[in-house]
Amino acid sequence: MPLRVRLTLWYGTALAIVLMVFSVVLYAMTARNLRDAVDQSLEETATTAVRSLEERGFLPLINEEELLSQFPELTRIDKFFQIFSPSGTISIRSPNIKQHEVPLSRTALDTAIAGQSIFESAKYPNEPPLRLISMPIMYRGNLLYIVQVGTSMESVGETLHRFLILLVVAIPIALAVSLAGGWFLAGRALRPVDKITLAAQRIAAGDLSQRLSMPAAHDEIGRLAATFNNMIGRLDASFSQIRQFTSDASHELRTPLTVMKGETDLVLRRPRALEDYKSVLESNLEEIDRMSRIVDELLFLSRADMGEVKLESLPVGMESLVEDIHRQATQLGQDRKIEVVLGTVMSVVVQGDDLRLRELLLNLVENAMKYSYQGGKVEISLLNDGREARLSVTDHGIGIARADHKRIFQRFFRTDVARAHTKKGTGLGLAICAWIVDLHKGRIEVKSELGQGSTFTVVLPLVHSTA
């Protein structure tokens, strides 16, 4: 069932219940008010009659003819009266009640004997109900007469009947009008949702450039549109990153394959000396090693993206870690004629994974040596500022242009200067470093100028310091 139909039905059902409850309460209150008005009128009439009898000297004996001559209006009013003796027998009655007798009930008699008034209702077959009040007349502390005034409830019944018909007719009309209004308002309220649906259909067709127009009001629909736009923006960025990643990975893997194929084709065109075959195989082995590193690093990043790489969280002494990496880097630097030196190294303990932190520092040092000039120097330092550990690797090599400082952490990104300086490298090392730093709740900073070297600084939160 469409949401618009469901909203209208829910609204209509709730409104119908409210109208029914309201009508029942209104009808009951109207009936109660009309009856109270009749009771008040009867009480006033009975009180006036008793007072008149007392003031005009009709007591203790009441003569019917004299009473009617003194009060001719008693035969014309919309009420009737009866006067009962203390035993409950009728002494006097008004002419407009001659068609049937209305006896005094036992309850009314007992109440009158107690000196109190009482309201009662009476019903006769094929006649409208009557409303009665019985009021005692006391003379010298004794019950002398009981005055009973009554009236027909026919007008009240007719009023309530007309009111009931009005409710029965008006409620369906009001409900129908309200349902039509609810249908219209639901359509207006859901119109932005239809726009979101159409945009989602266009996006599903492959157009990730689509965005929803933002409404002026920052309501639920506005927040939904903003969330939708943010989601599509992230999807667009993700797909762009995947396309770029695929292109870069294909390029990086195609280059060594092309080199291997070209050298192999060349050496096989004619018989050659053993040394030529050996040279080609050694070159191919280098390219195979490079492709293996690319595949291994891609596999690592893929597992990291899926959360399959688990890190330990233990205290790690960074001082001994730096010294170990310095010893390894010194041996690597001898082959490349790069001097690796230690700067200031303080005692620092951080919370993290020892293996990954070693991989982080080794990647940075290898990068520094790779992009240094022959005979250059790489410096490693470790500082403690009381709040954070600052691990720095500084080289005096080719440097990085300011415009590329943020891009160097993207996968497969290598500057033109870096590609010209060395063919080695996969463009994935700094991406792995950024991932390791992020999982250790740290950050990595770069200071570099083209042709003047670079300084990579890893900032990590301290566990405690022994400096």
N, C-alpha and C positions, 0 to 999 in steps of 0.2 A: 504494500500500500504506500503510495507517495507520501512524503513527509508533509506536504501541504494539506492533504486530506486528513492525515492523522492529527495534525495541529488543529484543524477546524473541528474535527469530531471531539477531540479532548476539550476544546474550548466550549463547544456546544453542549456537551454532557455536563461540564461543570456549571455552565450558565443555567441549564435546565434544572439542575438540583437546587441551585441558589434561588431561582424563581419559584420553584415549588415550595421550598421551605419558607421563603418570604411571603408567599400567598397564603399559606396555612396560618402563619403567625398573624398576618394582617387581618385575615378573616376572623380568627379567634379574638383578636383585640377589638375589631369592629363590633362583633356580637356582644362582647363583654361591655363595651362602652354604651351600646344601645340599651342593653338591659339595665345597666347602672343608671342611665338617664330615666328610664321608665320607673325604676325603683325610687329615684329621687323625687320624681313627680308625684308618685303615689304617697310617699312619705309626707311631702309638703301638703298635699290635699287632705290627708288624714289628720295631720297636725292642725291644719286650719279648721277642719270640721269640729274636732274636739274642743278647740279653743272657743269657737263660736257657740257651741252648745253650753259651755261653761259660762260665757260672758252674757248671753242673752236669757239666761234663766230657764232653760229647758230642763234642767236637772232638778230633782232626781227623777221626775216622770217626764217622758217624752211622748207628745201627741203627734201622730203621723201627719194628720191633715194640717195642723198648725206648723209643723216643721217644713212641709212642702210649700205651704203658702209663704213662709218666710224666706225659703231658698228655692224659688222656682227654677233656678239654673241647674238644679240637681237632675232634672229630667232631660236636660239638653247636652250636658257635657259628655265627653268621650269615655267617662268612667262611670262605674256604678258603685253604690254603697249598700251596706247592710249593717244593721245594728242588732247585736245578739245580747241576750240576757246572760247572766253569769252561768246559767246552766247549759248554754250553747244553743238555745232555741231562738229563732228569728223573731225579733220584735218589730222592726221596720226594715223595708227594702225599697230601693229606688225603682221607679216604673220600668226603666230600661233593662231590668233583669228578670222580668216576669216569665220569660220563655222557659227557664229551667231554674232549678234550685242549686245554689252553691253552698253546701253545708260547711259549718265550721269544723275544721279538723281537730282531732284530739291534741295534736302537738300545739296548734294555735291556742286552744283553750288553756292548756297547761302553762303556756308561756304568758298568756294574758293574766292568769291567776297570779303568776309570779311578778306581774307588773311590768312586763316587757313586751315590745313589739316584735313581729316576725314577718318575714317575706316568704311567700310560697308560690308554687306554680301549679296550675290545674289544667287538665286536658279532658275534653269530652269528644265522643266520636263525631266525625264529620264537622268539627268546629275548630277554629284556631285556638291555640293555647291561651290561658289566662294568667295574668300576674296579679297576685293579691298581697295586701298588707293588712295585718290584724293588729289594732292598737287598743289597749285597755283604757277605759274611763274610770278613774278612781274618785270616790266620793267619801271623804272623811276616813281615808285609809283602807276602804273596802272597794272591791271590784263592783262597779255599778252596771256598766255596759261594756260591750266590745264592739268597736267600730271597725268594720272591714271595708276597705276600698280596693276595687279591682279594675282592671282594664284589659282589653284584648291585645294580644301580641301579633295580631294580623299584619299591621303596618310594619312592625319590626321584621317579621318573617318575609314580607314582600321586599323590604329594603335589602335584606341579606340575600334573598334569591336573585335580585337584580345585580347585586355586587358579585355574586358567585358567577353569574353568566358573563359579566364583564371580565372577570379573571380568566374564565375558561376561553374566552375569545381573544383576550389581549395577550395572554402568555404565549400561545403558538405564533401569533404575529410578531411579538417582540423577539421570540427565539429565532424565527426565520430571518428577520432583519439582522439580528446579531450574527447569525451564521454567515449571511452574505457579507457582512462587514468583516468577520473573522477570515473568511476565504480571501477577501481582497487584501487585508492587512498581512496575512500569511504569505500571499504572493509577493507583496512589496518587500517583506522582510527577507524572503528567500531569493530575491532577484540577485543580490550579490553572490549567493551560493551558486546560482546558475552560471554566473560569469566565471567563478572559480572552476566549475566543472568543465566549461568550454575551454578555458585555458589549460586545464589538466589534459584534456583530450588532444589539444594541439601539441602539448609537451610530450605526451605519449607517442605522438607521431614522429618525434625526434627534434622538435624545435625548442631547445633549452634556452633560447633567448627570450622566450615569452615571460612577461611579468604582469602581475595584476595591478590595476590602478588602485591607489590607496584612497579610501574614503576620507572625507574631511574629519568626521567624528572618529575618535579613538575608542570605538566600542568593541563588542565581541567580534563582529565581522571585520573591523579594521585590524584587530590583533590576529585574526585568522589569516587575512590577506598578507600581513607582514610576516607571519610565520611561514606561510606558503612561499612567499618570495625569497625568504632566507633559505628555505630548504632547496628551492630550485637553484639559487645561487651556489649553494654548496655542491649540489649535484653537477651543475655546469662546471664548477672548478675541478671537481673530482674526475669527471669525464675528460676534461682538458688535460689534467695531470696524467691520466691513464694513457691518453693518446700520445702526449709528449714522452711519457715513460717508454711506451712501446717503440716509438720512433727512435729514441735515444738508444734503447737496448739493442734494437736491430742494427743501428749504425755501429755501435761499439763492437758487436759480435761480427758484423759483416766485414769490418776492416781487417782483422787478423785472418779471417777466412780468405779474403781476397788476396792478401799477401801470401798466404800459404799456397793457394791455388796457382798464383802467378809464378812463384819460385819453382813449384813442382813441375808445372808445364814447361818452364824454360829449361830445367835440368834434364827433362825427359825427351827433349826434341832430338838430341843426338847423344851418342856415347860420350861420357866425360870422365875425368880423372876421379879417383876415390875421394880426394880432398873436396871436390865440388859437391859430391853427394853428401859428404859429412857436413859441409857448411850449410847446405839447404836443410838437412835434418835438424841441425842445431837451431837454425832460425825458426823452423816450424815448431820445435819444442818450446822456444820462447813464446811464440804466439799461442800455443796450447796452454802454457802456464798462465798467460794473461787472460785467456778465455775462462780458464778454471777459476781464477780469482773473481772474475766478473760474475760467473754463475754462483759461486759460493756466497759472494756478498749479496747478490739478488735474492738467493734463497734465505739468507739471514734476515734481510729487510722484509721479505714477504712473511716469514714466520713472526717477525716483530710486529708487523701491521695486524696480524691475526691474533696477537696476544699469546703466542705459543712460546715465546722466549721468557723464561722466568728468571728473575733476579733475586739474589740473596740480599738481606738487609742486616748487615753486621758491621761493627766498628772496623774501620780500615785505617791503618797507619800509613799516611801518605808519604812520609819521609822515606821509609824503607822502600816503598813502591817506586818513588822517583829515582832512588839510587840503583835499583835493579834495572829499570829502563835505561838509565844512563850507561850502565855497563854494556847492555845489548846494543844501544845506539852507537857507542864508541867503536865497537867491532864493525858495525855496518858502515860507519863513517870512514873507516880506514880504506875500504874498497873504493869509496867515492871521493876520497881525499877531503872529507868534511870533518871539521873538528867539533865535537859535541862537548860542551862544558856545563858545569853546574854553577848557577848563580847562588843567590841567597836561598837556603833551604831550612825552613823551620819545622818544628814538630807539630804535626796537625793530624787530627783524627776526624774522619767523616763517616757517616752512615751509608753503607752501600755494598756493592758487589765488587770484590777485589779483582776478579777476572775481567769484568767489563771496564773497570777503571784503568787496568793495565792496557787493555785494548785501546781505550780512548787516548791515553798518553802516547802509546806507541804509534798510533795513526798520525797524531799531530807531529811527532818527531820525524817520522818517515816523510811526511809531507814537507816539513821544513827542509830536510836534507835533499829531497827530490827537486825542490824549486830553488835551491841555493846554487851559487856559482861554484865552480871547482876551486877548492882551497878556501872555501868560506867557513863560517862558524855558526853553530846553533847553540843557543843557551836555554837551559831549563832552570826555572826558579819556582819556589813554593813559599808563599807568604801567608801569615796569619794576622788578620786585623782585629781579632777578638770576637768577631761575629761570623766571618766567612773565611774559607780557604780560597786562595787565589793561585792557581797553577798556571804558569805562563810558559810558552814556547816561542822563542824569538829567533828569526833568521834574518839574513841580510841579502836575500835573493831577489827574484824578479818582481815581487810585490803584486798587489791586487788593486785595480782601479776602484775608486769609491763607488761607482755605479754598480759594481759587481759584489759588494760586501754581503748583501743579503742573498744573492743568487747562488753563491758558492756552496750553500748547504742544500741546494736542490740536487736531486739524483741525476747523475750523468753530466751535470754542468761542469764544463771546463772552459776557462777563458782561452782566447786565441793565443795570448802570450804563453800560457801554460802548455798548450798543445805544441807550440813552436819550440819551447824549451826542451820538452821531453815527450816521447811517445808513450812512455810508461804512465800508468795511472788509469783508473776506471771511472773517476768522477763519482764514486760512491763512498769514499772514505769519510769525507766531512759529513755526509748525510748520516752515516752510522754514528759518528761522534755526536752530532746534534741529538740523535735519538737517545744515546746513553746519558748525556747530560740532562735531557728533559726528564727521564725516568728517575734521576737522582735529585730532582727538584732544584736544579741549578740552572745556570745560563752560560752561554759562551759568547765572548766578546772578541771583536776583530779590530785591530789597528794596523792599517797598511797604506802605503803609497806606492804607486807604480814605479818600479825600478829602485825602491829604497828598502825592500824587505817587509816582513809582516810579523805581528805579534798576536798570537791566539791565546786568550786568557779564559780558563774555565773557572767559574765561581761556584763553589759548593757550600752548603750550610755546614757548620761545625757541630760535632757531637760534644767535644770538649777540647781544650787546648792545654798543652804542657809547656808552651813557650814561656 
